[in-house]
């Protein structure tokens, strides 16, 4: 019985803070969006990649 009362108390504490709930739900979505945009070119297969030749000048 004490375990249930502790769970209920913790749920009331967590659910009372609306800003924390919004941040907890929104931050993973924002991070997934940013990381997927930043890393979208990193996970393509090697068959699709075309590496172009670059000319380099060496100066002594």
N, CA, C and O atoms as CSV, one atom per row, in Angstrom:
chain,resi,resn,atom,element,x,y,z
A,1,UNK,N,N,0.820,-1.206,0.000
A,1,UNK,CA,C,0.000,0.000,0.000
A,1,UNK,C,C,0.861,1.266,0.000
A,1,UNK,O,O,0.504,2.272,-0.614
A,2,UNK,N,N,1.986,1.203,0.690
A,2,UNK,CA,C,2.851,2.380,0.740
A,2,UNK,C,C,3.456,2.681,-0.630
A,2,UNK,O,O,3.679,3.841,-0.979
A,3,UNK,N,N,3.719,1.622,-1.405
A,3,UNK,CA,C,4.297,1.824,-2.733
A,3,UNK,C,C,3.320,2.581,-3.619
A,3,UNK,O,O,3.718,3.481,-4.358
A,4,UNK,N,N,2.061,2.227,-3.551
A,4,UNK,CA,C,1.041,2.901,-4.362
A,4,UNK,C,C,0.909,4.363,-3.953
A,4,UNK,O,O,0.768,5.236,-4.810
A,5,UNK,N,N,0.953,4.637,-2.662
A,5,UNK,CA,C,0.846,6.034,-2.218
A,5,UNK,C,C,2.064,6.848,-2.657
A,5,UNK,O,O,1.938,8.031,-2.975
A,6,UNK,N,N,3.234,6.224,-2.675
A,6,UNK,CA,C,4.435,6.923,-3.143
A,6,UNK,C,C,4.332,7.208,-4.639
A,6,UNK,O,O,4.690,8.296,-5.089
A,7,UNK,N,N,3.844,6.236,-5.409
A,7,UNK,CA,C,3.672,6.433,-6.850
A,7,UNK,C,C,2.680,7.554,-7.124
A,7,UNK,O,O,2.922,8.398,-7.986
A,8,UNK,N,N,1.574,7.570,-6.404
A,8,UNK,CA,C,0.557,8.619,-6.587
A,8,UNK,C,C,1.131,9.987,-6.233
A,8,UNK,O,O,0.895,10.961,-6.948
A,9,UNK,N,N,1.887,10.068,-5.130
A,9,UNK,CA,C,2.501,11.341,-4.736
A,9,UNK,C,C,3.481,11.829,-5.802
A,9,UNK,O,O,3.486,13.010,-6.148
A,10,UNK,N,N,4.309,10.923,-6.321
A,10,UNK,CA,C,5.270,11.312,-7.357
A,10,UNK,C,C,4.570,11.748,-8.638
A,10,UNK,O,O,4.992,12.716,-9.272
A,11,UNK,N,N,3.519,11.056,-9.023
A,11,UNK,CA,C,2.771,11.457,-10.217
A,11,UNK,C,C,2.136,12.829,-10.045
A,11,UNK,O,O,2.141,13.635,-10.976
A,12,UNK,N,N,1.595,13.102,-8.878
A,12,UNK,CA,C,1.016,14.426,-8.626
A,12,UNK,C,C,2.084,15.511,-8.709
A,12,UNK,O,O,1.845,16.593,-9.244
A,13,UNK,N,N,3.256,15.209,-8.175
A,13,UNK,CA,C,4.347,16.187,-8.206
A,13,UNK,C,C,4.804,16.462,-9.636
A,13,UNK,O,O,4.998,17.614,-10.025
A,14,UNK,N,N,4.973,15.398,-10.411
A,14,UNK,CA,C,5.441,15.555,-11.788
A,14,UNK,C,C,4.388,16.230,-12.653
A,14,UNK,O,O,4.715,17.115,-13.444
A,15,UNK,N,N,3.147,15.834,-12.518
A,15,UNK,CA,C,2.088,16.375,-13.368
A,15,UNK,C,C,1.656,17.786,-12.982
A,15,UNK,O,O,0.957,18.443,-13.754
A,16,UNK,N,N,2.053,18.260,-11.817
A,16,UNK,CA,C,1.656,19.607,-11.409
A,16,UNK,C,C,2.460,20.687,-12.131
A,16,UNK,O,O,1.991,21.818,-12.258
A,17,UNK,N,N,3.647,20.360,-12.598
A,17,UNK,CA,C,4.498,21.330,-13.280
A,17,UNK,C,C,4.267,21.238,-14.790
A,17,UNK,O,O,4.844,20.380,-15.459
A,18,UNK,N,N,3.432,22.112,-15.315
A,18,UNK,CA,C,3.064,22.084,-16.739
A,18,UNK,C,C,4.252,22.388,-17.646
A,18,UNK,O,O,4.385,21.786,-18.711
A,19,UNK,N,N,5.102,23.300,-17.242
A,19,UNK,CA,C,6.251,23.667,-18.065
A,19,UNK,C,C,7.215,22.486,-18.209
A,19,UNK,O,O,7.774,22.272,-19.284
A,20,UNK,N,N,7.408,21.733,-17.148
A,20,UNK,CA,C,8.295,20.565,-17.216
A,20,UNK,C,C,7.728,19.502,-18.145
A,20,UNK,O,O,8.483,18.835,-18.853
A,21,UNK,N,N,6.427,19.339,-18.153
A,21,UNK,CA,C,5.793,18.360,-19.042
A,21,UNK,C,C,5.991,18.773,-20.498
A,21,UNK,O,O,6.315,17.939,-21.343
A,22,UNK,N,N,5.797,20.050,-20.789
A,22,UNK,CA,C,5.954,20.540,-22.158
A,22,UNK,C,C,7.396,20.371,-22.625
A,22,UNK,O,O,7.639,19.916,-23.744
A,23,UNK,N,N,8.345,20.731,-21.781
A,23,UNK,CA,C,9.757,20.605,-22.146
A,23,UNK,C,C,10.132,19.138,-22.330
A,23,UNK,O,O,10.883,18.800,-23.245
A,24,UNK,N,N,9.619,18.273,-21.474
A,24,UNK,CA,C,9.921,16.843,-21.569
A,24,UNK,C,C,9.394,16.247,-22.861
A,24,UNK,O,O,10.030,15.360,-23.430
A,25,UNK,N,N,8.263,16.706,-23.331
A,25,UNK,CA,C,7.693,16.180,-24.566
A,25,UNK,C,C,8.271,16.856,-25.808
A,25,UNK,O,O,8.400,16.217,-26.853
A,26,UNK,N,N,8.617,18.128,-25.709
A,26,UNK,CA,C,9.027,18.897,-26.873
A,26,UNK,C,C,10.513,18.759,-27.210
A,26,UNK,O,O,10.874,18.749,-28.387
A,27,UNK,N,N,11.371,18.653,-26.210
A,27,UNK,CA,C,12.812,18.613,-26.459
A,27,UNK,C,C,13.258,17.427,-27.317
A,27,UNK,O,O,14.074,17.628,-28.217
A,28,UNK,N,N,12.772,16.208,-27.090
A,28,UNK,CA,C,13.196,15.117,-27.981
A,28,UNK,C,C,12.790,15.333,-29.435
A,28,UNK,O,O,13.533,14.972,-30.348
A,29,UNK,N,N,11.622,15.914,-29.652
A,29,UNK,CA,C,11.170,16.181,-31.019
A,29,UNK,C,C,12.073,17.222,-31.679
A,29,UNK,O,O,12.454,17.070,-32.840
A,30,UNK,N,N,12.409,18.260,-30.950
A,30,UNK,CA,C,13.283,19.305,-31.480
A,30,UNK,C,C,14.672,18.743,-31.769
A,30,UNK,O,O,15.248,19.024,-32.820
A,31,UNK,N,N,15.212,17.953,-30.845
A,31,UNK,CA,C,16.542,17.382,-31.051
A,31,UNK,C,C,16.572,16.411,-32.219
A,31,UNK,O,O,17.531,16.407,-32.990
A,32,UNK,N,N,15.534,15.584,-32.367
A,32,UNK,CA,C,15.487,14.660,-33.503
A,32,UNK,C,C,15.437,15.416,-34.820
A,32,UNK,O,O,16.073,15.014,-35.795
A,33,UNK,N,N,14.685,16.504,-34.854
A,33,UNK,CA,C,14.582,17.301,-36.074
A,33,UNK,C,C,15.924,17.930,-36.434
A,33,UNK,O,O,16.363,17.852,-37.582
A,34,UNK,N,N,16.563,18.543,-35.467
A,34,UNK,CA,C,17.847,19.201,-35.716
A,34,UNK,C,C,18.908,18.186,-36.129
A,34,UNK,O,O,19.639,18.414,-37.093
A,35,UNK,N,N,18.998,17.075,-35.416
A,35,UNK,CA,C,20.019,16.076,-35.737
A,35,UNK,C,C,19.760,15.389,-37.067
A,35,UNK,O,O,20.704,15.068,-37.789
A,36,UNK,N,N,18.503,15.159,-37.401
A,36,UNK,CA,C,18.226,14.524,-38.694
A,36,UNK,C,C,18.576,15.453,-39.851
A,36,UNK,O,O,19.040,14.993,-40.894
A,37,UNK,N,N,18.358,16.754,-39.678
A,37,UNK,CA,C,18.754,17.699,-40.722
A,37,UNK,C,C,20.271,17.813,-40.821
A,37,UNK,O,O,20.814,17.916,-41.921
A,38,UNK,N,N,20.953,17.797,-39.690
A,38,UNK,CA,C,22.404,17.963,-39.690
A,38,UNK,C,C,23.129,16.731,-40.211
A,38,UNK,O,O,24.195,16.856,-40.814
A,39,UNK,N,N,22.577,15.552,-39.994
A,39,UNK,CA,C,23.283,14.319,-40.334
A,39,UNK,C,C,22.666,13.554,-41.491
A,39,UNK,O,O,22.988,12.382,-41.686
A,40,UNK,N,N,21.788,14.181,-42.263
A,40,UNK,CA,C,21.079,13.446,-43.310
A,40,UNK,C,C,22.004,12.918,-44.398
A,40,UNK,O,O,21.674,11.908,-45.020
A,41,UNK,N,N,23.123,13.537,-44.656
A,41,UNK,CA,C,24.034,13.065,-45.679
A,41,UNK,C,C,25.059,12.065,-45.176
A,41,UNK,O,O,25.836,11.532,-45.969
A,42,UNK,N,N,25.080,11.804,-43.898
A,42,UNK,CA,C,26.106,10.936,-43.325
A,42,UNK,C,C,25.798,9.458,-43.430
A,42,UNK,O,O,26.695,8.637,-43.243
A,43,UNK,N,N,24.571,9.092,-43.720
A,43,UNK,CA,C,24.177,7.697,-43.648
A,43,UNK,C,C,23.788,7.101,-44.990
A,43,UNK,O,O,22.994,6.161,-45.045
A,44,UNK,N,N,24.336,7.636,-46.071
A,44,UNK,CA,C,24.042,7.059,-47.380
A,44,UNK,C,C,25.054,5.960,-47.675
A,44,UNK,O,O,26.166,5.975,-47.147
A,45,UNK,N,N,24.670,5.017,-48.511
A,45,UNK,CA,C,25.568,3.901,-48.815
A,45,UNK,C,C,26.704,4.369,-49.717
A,45,UNK,O,O,26.606,5.409,-50.369
A,46,UNK,N,N,27.769,3.597,-49.746
A,46,UNK,CA,C,28.955,3.999,-50.505
A,46,UNK,C,C,28.731,3.921,-52.016
A,46,UNK,O,O,29.489,4.527,-52.774
A,47,UNK,N,N,27.709,3.192,-52.473
A,47,UNK,CA,C,27.423,3.114,-53.903
A,47,UNK,C,C,26.890,4.436,-54.449
A,47,UNK,O,O,27.075,4.743,-55.626
A,48,UNK,N,N,26.235,5.209,-53.605
A,48,UNK,CA,C,25.637,6.467,-54.036
A,48,UNK,C,C,26.618,7.636,-53.989
A,48,UNK,O,O,26.336,8.702,-54.536
A,49,UNK,N,N,27.753,7.446,-53.347
A,49,UNK,CA,C,28.698,8.534,-53.142
A,49,UNK,C,C,29.623,8.655,-54.349
A,49,UNK,O,O,30.216,7.674,-54.799
A,50,UNK,N,N,29.734,9.876,-54.861
A,50,UNK,CA,C,30.655,10.160,-55.960
A,50,UNK,C,C,31.686,11.150,-55.434
A,50,UNK,O,O,31.350,12.269,-55.046
A,51,UNK,N,N,32.931,10.727,-55.425
A,51,UNK,CA,C,34.004,11.594,-54.952
A,51,UNK,C,C,34.687,12.196,-56.168
A,51,UNK,O,O,35.235,11.485,-57.010
A,52,UNK,N,N,34.646,13.505,-56.243
A,52,UNK,CA,C,35.238,14.194,-57.384
A,52,UNK,C,C,36.717,14.448,-57.130
A,52,UNK,O,O,37.147,14.605,-55.988
A,53,UNK,N,N,37.482,14.485,-58.206
A,53,UNK,CA,C,38.911,14.744,-58.116
A,53,UNK,C,C,39.133,16.228,-57.861
A,53,UNK,O,O,38.491,17.082,-58.472
A,54,UNK,N,N,40.048,16.515,-56.953
A,54,UNK,CA,C,40.372,17.897,-56.616
A,54,UNK,C,C,41.837,18.136,-56.953
A,54,UNK,O,O,42.699,17.348,-56.566
A,55,UNK,N,N,42.123,19.215,-57.669
A,55,UNK,CA,C,43.501,19.553,-58.013
A,55,UNK,C,C,44.091,20.408,-56.899
A,55,UNK,O,O,43.464,21.350,-56.415
A,56,UNK,N,N,45.317,20.053,-56.502
A,56,UNK,CA,C,45.989,20.747,-55.412
A,56,UNK,C,C,47.321,21.276,-55.926
A,56,UNK,O,O,48.027,20.577,-56.653
A,57,UNK,N,N,47.668,22.494,-55.557
A,57,UNK,CA,C,48.960,23.072,-55.923
A,57,UNK,C,C,49.866,23.048,-54.705
A,57,UNK,O,O,49.461,23.440,-53.610
A,58,UNK,N,N,51.108,22.583,-54.902
A,58,UNK,CA,C,52.083,22.545,-53.818
A,58,UNK,C,C,53.100,23.651,-54.075
A,58,UNK,O,O,53.717,23.689,-55.139
A,59,UNK,N,N,53.277,24.536,-53.124
A,59,UNK,CA,C,54.195,25.660,-53.257
A,59,UNK,C,C,55.332,25.465,-52.267
A,59,UNK,O,O,55.112,25.223,-51.081
A,60,UNK,N,N,56.592,25.580,-52.798
A,60,UNK,CA,C,57.762,25.433,-51.917
A,60,UNK,C,C,58.327,26.773,-51.566
A,60,UNK,O,O,59.314,26.854,-50.834
